[in-house]
Amino acid sequence: DHPRRAGVSSFGFGGSNFHVALEEYTGPGTRAYRRRAAPTELVLLAGATPGAVAAEARALAGGVATPGSLVFLARTSQEAWDASAPARLAVVAKDEADLAAKLDKAASLVEAQPGGFETPDGIAFGAGAPAGDVAFLFPGQGSQYLSMGADVAMTWDAALAPWDEAASLEGVFATPLHEVVFPKPAFEDAELAAQDAALTATQNAQPGIGVTSLSLLALMEAIELAPSAVTGHSFGEVTALAAAGALTRDAAIRVARRRGELMAEAASIPGAMTAVSASVEDVKAALDPEGRMNPG
């Protein structure tokens, strides 16, 4: 609810020190374009056949050496995108050289696998009608890592909103959640290990994963990608409930934190687990009415 402000300090040797306080312009004049901060761009191609897409990818690869052409191609290709085309190619690239190499690679892969494929380095190709509806699967505890979702939150306002909401909840987090997930840079192994341990703690891991998932969900909603079904692995069921509208975002964050706290408390109590290979009748005969093992 206020303009962004920043302090810029320049400290020089010999006593020439300067500090400037800056405030975001909110007047009626033309505002400068915001610098794009995304580390990659998405280039999309579509055609009537896999062969046509492969040919276009090769032709495009030969003309992307000009600095700045990646941004231009990303914008123009997205504006011309036809999601209903029989053959569809998506390439994520960090610069012009990366795009050229991936377009050449994509062309060869399309010719070899015209039915469709995905690669770990950011190339995806689809042919024909979609195989089914879209579903969202939300991850559970164990998938957390430091700075997860940071690039997304710093690039899109919709993805930042859940982090702001978590920060505004009073009495929920002793340490603000974003300071645990996005800690200050550490340069010593011991400090890095301590930061990782803080995030791994169940009471932080679960809300951290939850808000990261809510951040990605908010971005999907912003681009109007709606799932036909949602589900979650273990803790991810909480996020799925929020995605399905059964929990508000505020409630989902509170549930995630409290669930993590309760599980952390339960884990502090020594316990054991037993696996039994027997019929239901034999197991029932071995237990008393309260579920405890009968003596002998």
RAHU-V782595 format. One record per residue. N is the residue number from 1. OMEGA is omega in whole degrees, -180 to 180 (NA if undefined). NEAR is the number of other C-alpha atoms within 12 Angstrom. D_FIRST is the distance of its C-alpha to the first C-alpha in Angstrom with 1 decimal. Layout:
n:omega:near:d_first
N:OMEGA:NEAR:D_FIRST
N:OMEGA:NEAR:D_FIRST
This chain:
n:omega:near:d_first
1:179:4:0.0
2:179:8:3.8
3:175:11:7.1
4:-179:12:9.2
5:-180:13:12.0
6:174:12:15.5
7:-180:13:18.8
8:-178:13:22.0
9:176:13:25.3
10:-178:13:28.8
11:-178:12:31.6
12:178:10:35.1
13:178:8:38.6
14:174:6:40.3
15:179:8:37.4
16:-177:10:35.4
17:-178:12:31.9
18:175:13:28.8
19:-179:13:25.1
20:175:13:22.4
21:-177:13:18.8
22:176:13:16.8
23:-180:14:13.4
24:179:15:12.3
25:-180:14:13.8
26:-178:14:11.9
27:-175:10:15.2
28:-176:6:17.6
29:179:7:19.9
30:-179:8:20.7
31:-179:10:18.4
32:176:10:20.3
33:176:6:20.9
34:178:9:19.2
35:179:8:21.9
36:-175:12:23.0
37:-178:16:22.9
38:-178:20:24.9
39:-178:18:28.2
40:175:23:30.3
41:180:29:30.8
42:178:33:32.3
43:-176:41:35.5
44:176:38:37.0
45:179:45:40.6
46:-179:34:42.4
47:-178:27:46.1
48:-179:22:49.0
49:174:25:50.6
50:179:33:49.9
51:179:27:52.3
52:179:24:50.4
53:179:34:47.1
54:-180:34:49.0
55:179:27:50.6
56:179:29:47.2
57:180:40:45.7
58:180:27:48.7
59:-180:18:48.5
60:-179:31:44.8
61:-178:29:45.4
62:-176:20:47.7
63:-177:22:45.3
64:-178:29:42.1
65:-177:18:43.1
66:178:18:41.2
67:-179:14:38.1
68:-178:18:35.0
69:179:27:37.0
70:-179:32:35.2
71:180:27:31.9
72:-179:19:33.8
73:179:33:35.9
74:-178:29:33.0
75:-177:18:31.3
76:-179:17:34.6
77:178:27:35.9
78:179:22:32.9
79:-178:16:33.1
80:-173:17:36.8
81:176:22:36.6
82:-177:18:38.8
83:-179:24:38.1
84:-179:17:41.3
85:-178:24:43.6
86:-179:25:46.5
87:-172:35:45.6
88:-178:42:42.2
89:176:48:41.2
90:-179:38:37.9
91:175:40:37.7
92:-176:34:34.8
93:-178:29:35.5
94:177:25:34.1
95:-175:28:36.0
96:180:31:38.8
97:178:22:41.6
98:179:27:40.1
99:-179:40:39.8
100:-180:30:43.4
101:-178:28:44.7
102:176:36:42.9
103:176:40:44.0
104:179:28:47.6
105:-179:29:47.3
106:-180:45:45.8
107:180:36:48.7
108:-180:24:51.3
109:178:29:49.6
110:179:36:49.3
111:-179:25:53.0
112:-177:16:53.9
113:-175:22:51.7
114:-180:27:51.2
115:179:24:50.2
116:-180:28:46.8
117:170:25:45.4
118:176:23:42.4
119:-179:19:42.5
120:-176:10:40.5
121:171:19:39.5
122:176:26:37.5
123:178:33:40.1
124:180:32:40.5
125:177:41:43.0
126:180:33:43.7
127:180:32:46.6
128:-179:22:47.4
129:177:15:45.5
130:-177:17:43.0
131:-179:10:45.0
132:179:10:42.9
133:179:13:39.5
134:175:15:36.4
135:177:19:35.6
136:175:29:32.9
137:-176:26:34.2
138:-174:33:31.8
139:179:30:33.0
140:-177:29:34.0
141:-176:32:34.2
142:180:21:35.9
143:-176:23:33.9
144:172:32:31.2
145:-177:28:31.0
146:178:32:28.8
147:179:25:25.8
148:179:28:26.5
149:-176:30:24.1
150:-179:29:22.3
151:-179:20:23.2
152:-178:29:21.9
153:-180:30:18.5
154:-176:23:18.2
155:-176:22:19.4
156:-179:24:17.8
157:-179:19:14.3
158:-179:23:16.0
159:178:29:17.9
160:-173:29:15.0
161:179:27:13.4
162:177:37:16.3
163:177:40:15.9
164:-179:25:12.3
165:178:26:13.8
166:-179:36:16.7
167:-176:26:14.9
168:-179:19:13.2
169:-178:22:16.7
170:175:15:18.2
171:-178:13:21.9
172:-177:26:22.4
173:176:25:22.6
174:173:17:24.2
175:-179:22:23.1
176:-174:25:19.8
177:-178:38:21.1
178:178:33:19.6
179:177:24:21.5
180:-179:35:24.7
181:-180:35:24.4
182:-177:29:23.1
183:176:26:24.8
184:-178:14:25.3
185:179:15:28.2
186:-177:15:31.5
187:179:12:34.8
188:-178:10:37.3
189:-179:11:38.8
190:180:11:38.5
191:177:15:34.8
192:179:20:34.3
193:179:17:36.5
194:178:18:34.5
195:179:27:31.2
196:179:26:33.0
197:179:21:34.5
198:179:26:31.2
199:-179:35:29.9
200:178:26:33.3
201:-172:30:33.3
202:-177:33:33.1
203:176:36:30.4
204:-177:43:28.1
205:-176:41:29.8
206:176:45:29.3
207:178:48:25.6
208:177:51:25.2
209:-178:48:27.3
210:-178:51:25.6
211:175:49:22.0
212:178:46:23.5
213:177:45:25.3
214:177:45:22.4
215:179:40:20.6
216:178:36:23.6
217:180:36:24.0
218:178:29:20.6
219:177:26:21.6
220:178:22:25.0
221:-179:17:23.4
222:179:17:21.3
223:174:13:24.7
224:172:10:26.4
225:-175:16:28.8
226:179:19:29.8
227:173:19:32.4
228:179:14:35.5
229:176:18:35.6
230:176:26:33.7
231:-179:24:35.2
232:174:25:34.6
233:178:21:36.8
234:-179:21:37.0
235:-178:37:33.4
236:177:36:32.2
237:178:30:33.3
238:179:42:30.2
239:178:45:28.0
240:177:33:30.5
241:177:30:30.0
242:180:32:26.3
243:-180:36:27.1
244:180:26:29.7
245:179:16:27.4
246:177:16:29.2
247:171:20:26.3
248:179:20:22.6
249:178:34:20.5
250:-179:30:19.5
251:-179:28:23.2
252:179:37:24.4
253:179:43:22.5
254:179:34:23.9
255:-179:31:27.3
256:180:43:27.4
257:-177:36:26.7
258:178:25:29.3
259:179:29:31.8
260:179:32:31.6
261:-179:24:32.2
262:179:19:35.1
263:177:22:36.7
264:178:19:36.4
265:-180:15:38.2
266:-178:14:40.8
267:-180:15:41.5
268:-180:12:42.4
269:-180:10:45.4
270:180:8:48.5
271:-180:8:49.6
272:179:7:51.8
273:-180:6:52.3
274:175:7:55.6
275:-177:7:56.5
276:174:11:59.6
277:-178:9:61.7
278:178:11:63.6
279:179:10:63.9
280:-179:11:61.8
281:180:10:65.0
282:180:13:65.8
283:179:18:62.3
284:-179:17:62.4
285:-178:17:65.9
286:-177:19:64.6
287:174:16:61.9
288:-177:13:62.2
289:180:11:60.4
290:176:9:57.3
291:180:11:57.1
292:179:13:58.7
293:174:15:61.6
294:178:14:65.0
295:178:8:67.1
296:NA:8:69.5
